[in-house]
Amino acid sequence: MPMADFEMRFARYIPFGQRMLEATSPNRTGTDVAILQLLNGLLLEVLEPPHGKIGPAIDADGVFGSRTRTAVLALQNYFGVTADGIAGPQTYALLGQSTASEGGHSLGSRTLGLASGGADVQALQVRLSCFSYGATLGRPGDSRFDTATALAVKAFQTDAAKLGQGGLRPNGIAKDATFDALWLYTFAGGRRLFVGRNGLDVVFVQAQLRSLGLYKGPLDGYFGQSLLAAVRALQQEAGLPPAGMVDPETFHALGKACKGTPPGPFPIIRF
């Protein structure tokens, strides 16, 4: 599926993580369902679980039916959260999207531009910090949408449009298509990570630290002692307190060390 068709194909834009998704009649549809399906597919592709594939591959059709419910169940079972087949806060967290926010705003719930502030702004900044856009931002995510943030957003929009993401205008304002691109091309930053937190964002951090030679373990999505040691090593190299928690400062340090831009569009994404 060419990414230029994404916004048109799934038509009804619904911010990812803003509603509970479950098998109903009629089936729930929208861009949020498609992103759920695509991120699940990414996990199946890059995850290195100890006992083989964790669940079935499913098509990204934007329809939450029985096959998508089965895939959600498999994801929940693998990561040890309540297995009910419903995509709610726990499942969204596994896919890097925190639905908890300060001031009532989570990423994607409103348009963000100059003078915006809050936890959703910080989540936006941290996602960008994981890549080369952190250099444009010039600091860890701090919840203030200023000119540097707008320039970082514009750079990301330009790159995502080149990758084939449709509906983007490189204007430094974050809304609908930009949020979809953030969820599809950046995989961490929606929450702090520490021992016991697991999911796609953990896989991303494992992959980045592996590329730096700091992490030697599998991409299993579990934040364990091996990853803790690697995070502390990164923090020491960056002159940060080696607390072992991946916070905005550590995400920014990771982005500076890796200096990468987002990978190619689905289904060709590689860490």
C-alpha positions as CSV (number, residue, x, y, z in Angstrom):
1,M,0.0,0.0,0.0
2,P,1.7,3.3,-1.1
3,M,1.7,5.6,1.9
4,A,0.4,8.4,-0.3
5,D,-2.9,6.5,-0.3
6,F,-3.1,6.2,3.5
7,E,-5.2,9.1,4.4
8,M,-7.6,8.6,1.5
9,R,-7.9,4.8,1.8
10,F,-8.8,4.8,5.5
11,A,-10.7,8.1,5.1
12,R,-12.0,8.7,8.6
13,Y,-9.1,10.2,10.6
14,I,-9.2,9.2,14.2
15,P,-6.2,9.9,16.4
16,F,-4.4,6.7,17.4
17,G,-5.1,5.8,21.0
18,Q,-8.1,8.1,21.5
19,R,-10.7,5.4,21.7
20,M,-11.1,1.8,22.8
21,L,-11.0,-0.6,19.8
22,E,-12.8,-4.0,20.0
23,A,-14.6,-6.4,17.7
24,T,-18.2,-5.0,17.4
25,S,-21.0,-5.2,14.9
26,P,-20.7,-3.2,12.7
27,N,-16.9,-3.2,12.9
28,R,-15.1,-0.1,13.9
29,T,-13.1,1.5,11.2
30,G,-10.7,4.4,10.8
31,T,-7.1,5.5,10.5
32,D,-6.4,4.5,14.2
33,V,-7.3,0.9,13.3
34,A,-5.0,0.9,10.3
35,I,-2.1,2.2,12.5
36,L,-2.8,-0.4,15.1
37,Q,-2.6,-3.1,12.4
38,L,0.5,-1.7,10.8
39,L,2.4,-1.3,14.1
40,N,1.4,-4.9,15.0
41,G,2.9,-6.0,11.6
42,L,6.1,-4.1,12.3
43,L,6.4,-5.8,15.7
44,L,6.0,-9.2,14.0
45,E,8.7,-8.3,11.5
46,V,11.4,-7.0,13.8
47,L,10.7,-8.8,17.1
48,E,13.1,-11.6,18.2
49,P,10.9,-13.5,20.6
50,P,12.5,-16.6,22.3
51,H,9.8,-19.0,21.1
52,G,9.1,-17.8,17.5
53,K,6.3,-15.6,16.1
54,I,3.9,-14.3,18.7
55,G,0.8,-14.0,16.5
56,P,-0.7,-14.0,13.0
57,A,0.1,-11.4,10.3
58,I,-2.9,-9.4,9.4
59,D,-3.7,-7.1,6.5
60,A,-4.0,-3.3,7.2
61,D,-7.6,-2.7,6.1
62,G,-8.6,-0.2,8.7
63,V,-11.3,-2.6,10.0
64,F,-11.3,-4.0,13.5
65,G,-12.6,-7.5,13.0
66,S,-11.9,-10.9,14.3
67,R,-8.4,-11.3,12.9
68,T,-7.4,-8.0,14.4
69,R,-8.8,-9.0,17.7
70,T,-6.8,-12.3,17.5
71,A,-3.6,-10.3,16.8
72,V,-4.3,-8.0,19.7
73,L,-4.7,-11.0,22.0
74,A,-1.4,-12.4,20.8
75,L,0.3,-9.1,21.5
76,Q,-1.2,-8.9,25.0
77,N,-0.3,-12.5,25.8
78,Y,3.3,-12.0,24.7
79,F,3.8,-8.9,26.9
80,G,1.8,-10.2,29.8
81,V,-0.9,-7.6,30.0
82,T,-4.7,-8.3,30.4
83,A,-5.6,-10.4,27.4
84,D,-9.1,-9.3,26.3
85,G,-8.6,-8.6,22.6
86,I,-9.5,-4.9,23.2
87,A,-7.1,-2.1,22.3
88,G,-7.1,0.1,25.3
89,P,-4.5,2.1,27.3
90,Q,-2.3,-1.0,28.1
91,T,-2.2,-2.1,24.4
92,Y,-1.6,1.4,23.1
93,A,1.3,1.7,25.6
94,L,2.8,-1.5,24.2
95,L,2.8,0.3,20.8
96,G,4.4,3.4,22.1
97,Q,1.4,5.7,22.5
98,S,0.6,6.9,26.0
99,T,-3.0,7.9,26.5
100,A,-2.2,9.5,29.9
101,S,-1.4,13.1,29.8
102,E,-1.2,16.3,31.8
103,G,-3.8,18.9,31.1
104,G,-6.1,16.5,29.3
105,H,-4.1,16.4,26.1
106,S,-2.4,13.3,24.6
107,L,-0.5,13.3,21.3
108,G,-2.8,13.6,18.4
109,S,-5.8,15.0,20.3
110,R,-5.4,18.6,19.0
111,T,-3.4,20.6,16.5
112,L,0.0,21.7,17.8
113,G,1.8,24.9,16.7
114,L,3.7,27.9,18.0
115,A,2.8,28.7,21.6
116,S,1.3,25.3,22.3
117,G,2.4,23.6,25.5
118,G,1.8,20.5,27.5
119,A,2.5,16.8,27.7
120,D,1.5,16.2,24.0
121,V,4.1,18.8,22.9
122,Q,6.7,17.0,24.9
123,A,5.7,13.6,23.4
124,L,6.0,15.1,19.9
125,Q,9.4,16.6,20.7
126,V,10.8,13.4,22.2
127,R,9.6,11.3,19.2
128,L,11.6,13.7,17.0
129,S,14.6,13.7,19.4
130,C,15.1,10.0,18.7
131,F,16.3,10.9,15.2
132,S,18.4,13.7,13.7
133,Y,15.6,16.2,14.3
134,G,16.9,16.5,17.9
135,A,19.7,18.6,16.6
136,T,17.2,21.1,15.1
137,L,15.3,21.0,18.3
138,G,18.5,21.7,20.2
139,R,17.4,20.3,23.5
140,P,15.4,17.4,25.1
141,G,11.6,17.6,24.9
142,D,10.4,20.2,27.4
143,S,6.7,20.8,26.5
144,R,7.3,24.2,24.8
145,F,6.4,24.4,21.1
146,D,8.7,27.2,19.9
147,T,10.4,28.1,16.6
148,A,13.0,25.3,17.0
149,T,10.2,22.8,17.5
150,A,8.4,24.1,14.4
151,L,11.6,23.7,12.3
152,A,12.0,20.1,13.6
153,V,8.4,19.3,12.7
154,K,8.9,20.8,9.3
155,A,12.0,18.8,8.7
156,F,10.2,15.6,9.7
157,Q,7.2,16.5,7.5
158,T,9.6,17.0,4.5
159,D,11.3,13.6,5.0
160,A,8.0,11.8,5.6
161,A,6.5,13.3,2.4
162,K,9.6,12.0,0.5
163,L,9.0,8.6,1.9
164,G,5.5,8.6,0.5
165,Q,3.3,9.8,3.4
166,G,0.4,11.6,1.8
167,G,-1.5,14.6,3.0
168,L,1.5,16.4,4.5
169,R,2.3,20.1,4.2
170,P,5.8,20.9,5.5
171,N,4.6,23.9,7.5
172,G,5.8,23.1,11.0
173,I,2.2,22.6,12.3
174,A,1.4,19.2,13.7
175,K,-2.1,17.8,12.8
176,D,-3.9,14.8,11.3
177,A,-1.4,13.5,8.7
178,T,1.6,14.5,10.7
179,F,0.5,12.6,13.7
180,D,-0.2,9.5,11.5
181,A,3.4,9.9,10.1
182,L,4.8,10.2,13.6
183,W,3.2,7.0,14.7
184,L,4.2,5.2,11.6
185,Y,7.8,6.4,11.3
186,T,8.8,7.1,14.9
187,F,8.4,4.4,17.5
188,A,9.4,5.8,20.9
189,G,9.0,8.8,23.1
190,G,5.4,8.6,24.2
191,R,6.4,7.4,27.6
192,R,9.5,7.0,29.9
193,L,11.0,3.5,29.8
194,F,12.5,1.6,32.7
195,V,12.8,-2.0,33.9
196,G,9.4,-3.6,33.7
197,R,8.1,-1.5,30.8
198,N,7.9,-3.4,27.6
199,G,6.7,-3.0,24.0
200,L,7.5,-1.6,20.6
201,D,9.3,1.5,22.0
202,V,11.6,-0.8,24.0
203,V,12.4,-2.8,20.8
204,F,13.3,0.5,19.1
205,V,15.7,1.5,22.0
206,Q,17.2,-2.0,21.9
207,A,17.8,-1.7,18.2
208,Q,19.4,1.7,18.5
209,L,21.6,0.7,21.3
210,R,22.6,-2.5,19.5
211,S,23.6,-0.3,16.5
212,L,25.9,1.6,18.9
213,G,27.4,-1.6,20.2
214,L,26.0,-1.0,23.7
215,Y,23.3,-3.7,23.7
216,K,24.1,-7.3,22.9
217,G,20.7,-9.0,23.7
218,P,17.8,-9.9,21.5
219,L,15.1,-7.4,20.2
220,D,12.5,-9.0,22.5
221,G,10.8,-5.8,23.6
222,Y,11.4,-6.5,27.3
223,F,13.3,-3.9,29.4
224,G,15.5,-6.2,31.4
225,Q,19.0,-6.0,33.0
226,S,20.9,-6.2,29.7
227,L,19.1,-3.2,28.4
228,L,19.4,-1.4,31.7
229,A,23.2,-1.8,31.5
230,A,23.2,-0.5,27.9
231,V,21.0,2.5,28.8
232,R,23.4,3.4,31.7
233,A,26.4,3.1,29.4
234,L,24.7,5.6,26.9
235,Q,23.9,7.9,29.8
236,Q,27.5,7.8,31.0
237,E,28.9,8.5,27.5
238,A,26.4,11.5,27.2
239,G,27.3,12.9,30.6
240,L,23.9,12.1,32.1
241,P,23.3,10.6,35.5
242,P,23.3,6.8,34.9
243,A,19.9,6.2,36.4
244,G,18.9,3.6,33.8
245,M,15.5,5.3,32.9
246,V,15.0,6.4,29.3
247,D,13.6,9.9,29.8
248,P,13.5,12.9,27.5
249,E,17.2,13.6,28.1
250,T,18.2,10.1,27.3
251,F,16.0,9.9,24.2
252,H,17.7,13.1,23.0
253,A,21.2,11.6,23.7
254,L,20.2,8.5,21.8
255,G,19.1,10.6,18.8
256,K,22.4,12.5,18.9
257,A,24.4,9.3,19.0
258,C,22.5,7.6,16.2
259,K,21.9,10.6,14.0
260,G,19.4,8.8,11.9
261,T,16.3,9.7,10.0
262,P,13.1,7.7,9.9
263,P,13.2,4.4,7.9
264,G,11.3,3.7,4.7
265,P,7.5,3.3,4.5
266,F,5.5,0.2,5.4
267,P,5.9,-2.7,4.8
268,I,9.6,-2.1,4.1
269,I,10.4,-0.6,7.5
270,R,13.6,-1.9,9.1
271,F,15.2,-0.9,12.4
